């Protein structure tokens, strides 16, 4: 795989890492919906902390797999 290229948004160069941030957020929203529908949110003592940790895990996975 080649090196990720910068994204050009109206003359402003955005780092490829921003793509991973956005994709991780989209995946997290989908996972939150599934977890909420299954009622698994009550299993965590601190759900916001669990969501933040899950976001970091998703982001690290994306970066590791696509770099």
C-alpha positions in Angstrom: 0.0 0.0 0.0 1.3 3.5 -0.8 1.6 6.2 1.7 -1.6 8.0 2.6 -2.0 11.3 0.8 -3.2 14.6 2.2 -6.8 15.6 1.6 -7.3 19.0 -0.1 -10.4 20.9 1.2 -10.6 24.2 -0.6 -6.9 24.8 -0.6 -6.4 23.6 3.0 -4.4 20.4 3.3 -5.8 18.0 5.9 -3.7 15.1 7.3 -4.9 11.6 6.5 -5.3 11.0 10.2 -8.5 13.1 10.1 -10.0 10.5 7.8 -9.3 7.8 10.5 -10.8 10.0 13.2 -14.1 10.5 11.2 -14.3 6.8 10.2 -13.8 5.7 13.8 -16.5 8.1 14.9 -19.0 6.6 12.4 -18.1 3.1 13.5 -18.5 4.2 17.2 -22.0 5.6 16.5 -23.0 2.3 14.9 -21.7 0.3 17.8 -23.4 2.6 20.3 -26.7 2.0 18.5 -26.3 -1.8 18.7 -25.2 -1.7 22.3 -28.1 0.5 23.2 -30.6 -1.8 21.4 -29.3 -4.9 23.1 -29.3 -3.2 26.5 -25.7 -3.8 27.2 -25.0 -0.3 28.3 -26.0 -1.1 31.9 -23.1 -3.6 32.1 -20.5 -0.8 32.4 -19.9 1.1 35.7 -19.0 4.2 33.7 -20.5 4.1 30.1 -18.9 7.3 28.9 -15.5 6.0 29.8 -16.2 2.7 28.1 -17.3 4.6 24.9 -14.1 6.7 25.0 -12.0 3.5 25.4 -13.9 1.8 22.6 -13.3 4.9 20.3 -9.6 4.7 21.0 -9.5 1.0 20.3 -11.4 1.5 17.0 -9.1 4.4 16.0 -5.9 2.4 16.8 -7.2 -0.6 14.8 -7.9 1.6 11.8 -4.5 3.2 11.9 -2.8 -0.1 12.4 -4.6 -1.9 9.6 -4.5 0.9 7.0 -1.0 2.4 7.4 
